[in-house]
Amino acid sequence: MSDCGKRIRLNRVLGGSERRALVVAFDHALVLGPIPGTEDPLRKIRQFAQARVDALLLNLGLIRQFANSTIVGPIPALIARLDWTTVWSAIGQNGSGALHSSLLARPEEALRHGADAVLTYLVVGTGDAEFEMKEITRNAEIARECERVGIPLIVESLARGKDVQNPGDPKWLNLHTRMAAELGADVVKTDYSGDTASMHSVVEKCPIPILVLGGSRHASDRRALDVVREVAAAGAAGVFFGRNVFQADNISTFLEQARAALDGAVAAEFQAIPR
């Protein structure tokens, strides 16, 4: 079976082989509700598109609304979130909440909505063996479906729960990013280890590209941009920022600076190649 459809779509999501991807996550409201920065979502999505980000992560409902709205200019690659989880609310209850995840759509439905890739959670470290078994099973099923229909799978692999002291600990990152690759993911979205050297080690050990998530809002836009530079220097395929974009002091300026930081890392690598 040819995988050319997957390759073409993945290249679109990652922005090509000679750059680092700038991806905006805007799927938060399904789990967290209308948190600050998610108001007037269609206007925000248009703003991201005008900034020429490489890709956008959206739930299918917003993809449909965006498609039915007035679209001006090029559209970034679209990544469809396929699942929902109680992990975030359970953690907020000191680990005492019930852990559940549920599929909301299948890869074929995402394709019909115009998605270039799909994304699912893979959470480990919860201490709940049954929940984690279902995480593995769900991701394996989606990976096989993605292979059949020719759409890339991005797995958001995370360590969360009572067994996890530091989600960015390389031992956890190495474990679940490799699990995602073994299940058939094409790309991993995961946490930052906290420093360039250890993140570089994680990137080197993972057989598929890693996109580093921004997580909670950093103390300042400057600190968020420092993280962009650090993960790019670590060799990550790019960044996958949400709150650090849509809660930035100035979204357009932040995205412009983030793009410059990523491009600067690529230029530095090119100059370092022996001639």
N, C-alpha and C positions, 0 to 999 in steps of 0.2 A: 504493500500500500504506500502510495506517495505521501510524503509529509510536506509538500511544497506549500500548501495553504498555511500550515503552521509556521513555516519559516518566513513567509512573506509577512504574516500578521505580527510575528514576534519582532521582526526587524522594524516594523512600523512603531510598535510599542516602545522599543528601546532606543529609537531615534537613529538607527544605523550603527555600523560597526566602529565608527571612528569618533564617537562622542559618548558622554555619560548622560543617562536618561534623567529628565526632570519630570517627575510624575506627581500629580496632585490627588490626594485622597479626599473625597467629598461624600463619603458614605456614612458619616457618623450619626446622622439624625435617626436612622432606623433603630439604633441601639441606645443612643444617648439623648434622643429628642433634639429640639431646635436649640442647640447650644450656641453661644455667641459666635458670630461669624457665618452662621448658616442661614441667616435671614435672607429673604429674596433670592432663593437658590438659582433661579434661571439667570438673573443678572450676574451673580458670582461666576456661574459656569461660562457665560459669555466673556467675562473678564479673564478667566483662565485661558480660554481659547485665544483671545486677542493677544495674550502674552506669549503665545506659541509654545506652550508646554508640550512635552512629547506625548503625554497620555493623561487621562482622567479616570479615576475610579469612582463609579456611580452605582447606585442601586437601579434596578430595571425601571422603576417608576419614574425616576428623574431622567433616565435616558429617553424614555417615551415623551416626557414633557418637553425636554430640550429639542427633540426631533420635530415636535409639533409647533415649536416657537419660531420666531424670526431668527434665522441663522445668517450671520454676516461673516464672510471670510472663511478660511480653512478650519476644519474641525480636527482636534487632536485625536489620536487613537483612543478608543473607549475600552475600558476594562469593567466588566460587570461583576459586582459582588453577588455570589450565588447562595450565601448562607447567612445565618443569624445565630447568635450565641448569648448565653446568660453569663459567660465568664466574667464580663466587666461588672455586672451587678453583684455577682457572687463574691468577687474579691472585695467589693465595697462593704460586704457584710462580714468582714474578717474571715473569709473562707467558709462561712457557715451556710451560704446560699446554695441552692440546687444548681448543678451543672448540666446544662442541656445545649445541644446545637441542632439546628434544623436546616435542611436544604429548602431554598425558596424557588429555585428554578434549575433547569438543566442546561448544559452547554448549547444544545441545539436552539433552545429558546433565546439564549443570549445572542447567538448568531443572527437570529431573525430580527433582533432589536438593533443590529448593526455593530455589536461588540467585536473588538479585535482580539480580546483575551478575556478569560474569566479568572476569578480569584476566590479562594476558600481559606478558612482558618484551619490550622493544625496546632492544637494546644497540648503541651505536655507539662509534667511536674505538678499536676493537680492533686495527686494522691488518690484519684478516683479511677481505678482500673477499667471499670465498665465504660465510663465516659471516654477515656482515651482509646479504648478499643473501637468505639463508634467513630471517633475522630479518624482513626486509621482507615476503617472500612469506608467511610464516606469519601475520603480523599482518593482512595484507590479506585472506587467506582467512577468518580468524576474524571480521574486521569485516563481511564480506559475510554470513557465517552469522548473526551477531548481528542484522543488519538483517532477515534472513528470519524469524527466530524471535521477535524483539521483546525482546531482552535487552541492556542497556547493556554496552559494552566500556570497561574502564579499562585503559590501557596504561601500564606502568611503564617510562618512558623514561629511560635512563641513559647516561652517557658513562663507559666503563671500558676500560682496556687501555693498551698501550704509547704510544699517541698522546695520552693524557690526563694532563696534569700536575695539573689541578684539576677534579674532576667538577662542582663548583659554579660554574665559570666561566660567566657569562651567555652567552658565545658558544656553548658546548655546550648549555646549557639552551634557548636560543632555537632552536637547530638541531633537537634531537630532539623537543622538545615540539611544534614545528610539523610535523615528520614524522609524529608520532602523529596529530595532527589531520587531516592530509592523507590518511592511510590510513583514517580513519573512526572514530577513537576518540571516545568521548563525554566522557571525563574523562582527565586525565593524573595519574599519581603520579610525582613526581620529587624530585630533590635540592633542598636549600636553598642559595641562593647565598652565604649568610653574612651578609648585611645587608639591612635592610628596603628601602632605596632601589633596589638592583639587582634584588631579588626582585620589587618592584612593577613594574619595567620588563619583566621576563620575563612576569609575569601579564598585563600590559596587551597584550603582543604576541601572546599565545597566544589563539586564537579559541575555545577550550574551557576549562572549569574546571580549575584545578590544585589538587591535594592534595599537600602537602609531606610527604615521608617523614622519619622521625626518624633513620634510619641507626644507627650504632653508639651504644652507651650513652653518654650525656653524663656529664660529671664528677659531676653532682649532679642531683637532681630539680629544684632551683631553676633550673639552667641550661636543662634541658629545657623548663620552663615559660616561661622567657624566650623560647625559640625559638618556642613556640606563640604567644605574644603578637606577636612580630616578624612571623611569616608571616601572621598574621591581619591585622595592620596593613598588610601589603603587598598585601592584597586577595585572598589565596589563598582557595579555597573551603573549606579546612579542613586538617586534619593527618591523617597516616596513620602512626601510631606503633606500633612493635613492641617492641623491647627496652627502650625508655624507659618502656613501660607494664609489661610482665610482669617486668622486672627492677627496678622501682621499689621504694623502701624500703617503701612502703605503696600497693598498687595502687589501692584504693578512694579514698584521699585524693588521689592523683595525678590520677586521672580526674575527680574532683570539681573539683579546682583547674584542670585543663585545660579543662573545660567552662565554668567561670566566666571563664577568660581569653578563650575564644572568644566567649562571650556578651557580655563586656565590650567587645570590639572592635566587635561589631554595634551595641551601644548607643551607642558613641562616634560611629560613622558616622551613626546616626540623628540624634543631637543636632547633628551638623555640617551637616545638610541645612538650607538657608535656608528660613525660614518666610514 
